[in-house]
Amino acid sequence: MIPFETIRKIMKEQSNGKQISDKAIVIMSIHVEDYIKNLTKISYDVLDEKNKNRDNQKMRKQKRLCEKCVQKGITIINHENHSHVSEEQIGGKEKTQKYENKKLENWRNMTEVI
């Protein structure tokens, strides 16, 4: 989990002195974490594809995720976001709101335990 203070600090730098609600920070944290998870998955897919090519050439497989795989993953995600409508947009605003409310409720449950 990304510390909320870090997210608040980054958002505050861009806010031009405007206030930021706690809910906005939680939602930003949720989306950043989802983005990182998705990027990591895609980057490992790129690494797997790279290793298939290395295997065909009888080369040793690369075990560590490198910056080139992450950069390729970022390119893929950016291309997908500009080329296609995301699954959340298919359901419209209502589906996105339900998703955010579910994540927010999960966060509240976690903080109550702590």
C-alpha positions in Angstrom: 0.0 0.0 0.0 1.3 3.4 -1.0 1.5 5.8 2.0 -1.2 8.4 1.8 1.1 11.2 2.9 3.2 10.6 -0.2 0.2 10.8 -2.4 -1.1 13.9 -0.6 2.3 15.6 -1.0 2.4 14.9 -4.8 -1.2 16.0 -5.2 -0.6 19.2 -3.2 2.3 20.2 -5.4 -0.1 20.3 -8.3 -3.1 21.8 -6.5 -2.1 25.5 -6.6 -3.1 25.9 -2.9 -6.5 24.2 -3.2 -7.6 21.7 -0.6 -7.6 17.9 -1.2 -10.1 15.7 0.5 -9.1 12.4 2.2 -11.5 10.5 -0.1 -9.7 11.9 -3.2 -6.4 10.7 -1.8 -7.8 7.2 -1.1 -9.3 7.0 -4.6 -6.0 8.2 -6.1 -4.1 5.5 -4.1 -6.4 2.8 -5.3 -6.0 3.8 -8.9 -2.2 4.1 -8.6 -2.0 0.7 -7.0 -4.2 -0.9 -9.7 -2.0 0.8 -12.4 1.2 -0.6 -10.8 -0.3 -4.1 -10.6 -1.5 -4.0 -14.2 1.9 -2.6 -15.4 3.8 -5.3 -13.5 1.7 -8.0 -15.1 2.1 -6.7 -18.6 5.9 -6.2 -18.0 6.2 -9.8 -17.0 4.3 -10.8 -20.1 6.8 -8.8 -22.1 9.7 -10.6 -20.3 8.1 -14.0 -21.0 7.8 -13.1 -24.7 11.5 -12.0 -24.6 12.5 -15.2 -23.0 10.7 -17.3 -25.6 12.8 -15.5 -28.3 15.9 -16.1 -26.2 15.0 -19.8 -25.8 14.6 -20.1 -29.6 18.1 -18.8 -30.0 19.4 -21.2 -27.3 20.3 -18.3 -25.0 19.9 -18.2 -21.3 16.6 -16.9 -20.0 16.5 -13.5 -18.3 15.2 -13.8 -14.7 15.1 -10.2 -13.7 12.5 -7.7 -14.8 14.5 -5.0 -16.6 13.7 -1.4 -17.3 13.2 -2.1 -21.0 10.4 -4.6 -20.2 8.7 -1.9 -17.9 9.1 0.7 -20.6 7.5 -1.6 -23.2 4.7 -2.3 -20.7 4.1 1.4 -20.2 3.9 1.8 -24.0 1.4 -1.0 -24.3 -0.8 0.4 -21.6 -0.7 3.9 -23.1 -1.5 2.5 -26.5 -4.4 0.4 -25.1 -5.8 3.4 -23.3 -5.8 5.6 -26.4 -7.0 2.9 -28.8 -9.8 1.1 -27.0 -12.6 1.9 -24.6 -11.8 0.4 -21.2 -14.0 -2.1 -19.5 -15.0 0.4 -16.9 -16.2 2.9 -19.6 -18.5 0.2 -21.2 -20.6 0.1 -18.0 -20.6 3.9 -17.9 -20.2 6.2 -14.9 -22.4 3.9 -12.7 -20.1 0.9 -13.0 -17.0 3.1 -12.3 -18.7 4.6 -9.2 -19.6 1.1 -7.9 -16.0 0.0 -8.4 -14.7 3.0 -6.5 -17.2 2.6 -3.7 -16.2 -1.1 -3.3 -12.5 -0.2 -3.0 -13.3 2.6 -0.6 -15.4 0.2 1.6 -12.5 -2.3 1.6 -10.1 0.4 2.7 -12.4 1.5 5.5 -12.7 -2.1 6.7 -8.9 -2.4 6.7 -8.5 0.8 8.7 -11.1 -0.3 11.3 -9.1 -3.4 12.0 -5.9 -1.4 12.6 
